[in-house]
Structure formats: C-alpha cells, structure tokens
Amino acid sequence: MRNTLAQAKRVWQQFGHDPRTVAMFIVAPVLILWLFSAMLGTTPGEPKLAAQGLADPVVTALDAVAEVQVMSSADAEAALASRDIDAIVTSDGTTLTVKVEGTNASTTGRTLAAIQSGLKTLAAAGPNAAPTSVDVTYLHGSAAWTSFDYLGPVFIGIFIFVFVFITAGMSFVTERTGGTMERLMVTPIKSWQLVAGYCLGFGVVTVVQAAIVLACSIWLIGFPNEGNLGLVILTTFSMAMVSMTLGLLVSGLARTAFQVIQLMILLVVPQILLSGIFDLTNAPAWMRVLSVCFPISHGADALRSIMLRGDGLGAVGGNLAILWGFIVVFFALATLSFRTRRTR
C-alpha cells in the first residue's frame, strides 16, 4: 500500500510542477462542452423558398412555415445554385414540384417537412385548394444519397487532418525525448531547413495517404464524387499540409506526448465541431465567424463543393488559397519556435 501511495504522490507532484498541463486539462473539456451546448441549443430557422406560378392560397400556406419569395425562373435558379434559397416551388395545379439544392441533408429534410406541413394545413382548410402530390427534384445529388454521403467529404478531410496532426506531433515529441532533436539542433542546419525537411518528408507520405484514403472512400465505401479527382487530391493534400505544419508548431510548444493530445483537443476538436458536421445556418453570428477562421472549415467546404456539386478550381480557389495561407503562417511560427528552442 505504501508503494502505491508513493506512486500516486509522484503523479500528483508531476501535475503540480506543470501548471500548463493542469490548465489545459480543465480548459479543453469545458470549451468543448460549451461549444456543444451552443450548437445543439440553436433553433433551426425557416426554410427559404422561391415560388413560381403558385396559387395565392398555396403561397399563403407555405408562407406560414417558410420564407417565401416570388421570383422569376432565372433568378430562382441562380439563387438556388448560390444557396441563397433552399428550394424552388412550382405547381401545375395538381402536383407541387420542389427543386432542392441537395447538398445539405438537414436543410433538405427541414425544407420538405415544412412544405408538407404547409400543404396539410391547406388541405384541412379546403381539400380542393391543395395540390394532391409533391414531386422532388435535386440540383445536386439525389434521393438515393444518405446522410453519410452528404457528410462523406467532411469526414475525409477531418480524418486526414487528425491523423496527420497526431503523427507529426508525436513524431517530433518522440525525437525530442530520444535526443535526436537535440543532436540536430547543434548541427549547422538552419531552423527553417529543419522544418522544411520535415514538411518534405511528411508531405510525400501524406500524398500517398490521401490517395489511398480517397480511393477507398470513393471506390470501396462508395462516397459520391461529382468533381475532378485531381482537385480532390489537391484539397486533401492541402489540408494535410496545414495539419502537419500545425503539428510542427504544437510539437515546439509541447513538452510531452500528453500535452500534444491536450493541445489537439484544444486546437483541433473545436475545428471539427464547426467544420460542417452540424448545420450552422442559424447558429449565433460569433460561431459562424469563428468557423471561417479555422482551416478545416475551408477544406471541408472545398471538398463538399467538389465532390457533391462538381465545382471546379474557380469555385474552390479561395478556399485553397486560405489553406496555403495557413500553411505559410504555421510554417513560419514553427520555424520561430524551433529557433527559440535552439537559442535556449
């Protein structure tokens, strides 16, 4: 029993000598729980519909459950493509045709449910006034797509980001504890060359990893891909490079593998929560602003645009530019952290 208590006391002393670990040990879970409560406590807003050729009673019924705008055909198609509206609603008198954007399962489900609710209310008021059937068409995707298909591109980006971060961060901590890093620090190699060497080495491995993950996701698991495969690989590679340079930066800040995991919870998990897994359309404004400050959000948005909508480089070029901007910033900060460590 004495030996057990002595071992426990040693663990407590380690925590006492490392206040940064204690702080992260408390802050990280509280932060994640707070984000969860803010996201899951958000009430979804009303769907946005464009009405074309609908009878006044139908428009009135739909306006009670959604935001309805009367638009021309060209304006409605442009608004749907840019995701300013959720659906275009037309009717021939007996059939209501609903054209949804189709790349967000929760938005599509909420939109169709609201339309059905409006039609039920109209039918109860006057059976002859309501269309008798609803025909749903999709701008992107199809009714055969599952929720997992819609989220597939987001999951691909997240998994690559997380695994590269863990691999990079743990590798550097291992080299530091094994003495390899200290031996490199006393050589003539410059800090930026050291970081660049790691980036090149892990970059080649990352290309192989991204290709294998994408191949399995598309041809084995069956995720849909409507876009250019090369552009998908470029996007996943860009996300992996962001993760690797962030892992380099974290490894310069962390002293132990335990701190790497804590920093991952603090720096990566909030990005995952705000990356598109949850619908942030009606989330608080500060949360939407925070999401666009994270690299995973831009990478996941680019992958969804390519794989679900078939968009090209022109549509996702801004996202890729932001990702490479993060790479440059994280590379510079990682180089600075290694330079600071060398001068100590």
Beta strands, then each sheet from edge to edge (+ up, - down):
strand 1: 48-52
strand 2: 67-70
strand 3: 87-91
strand 4: 95-100
strand 5: 133-138
sheet 1: 2+ 1+ 3+ 4- 5-
end
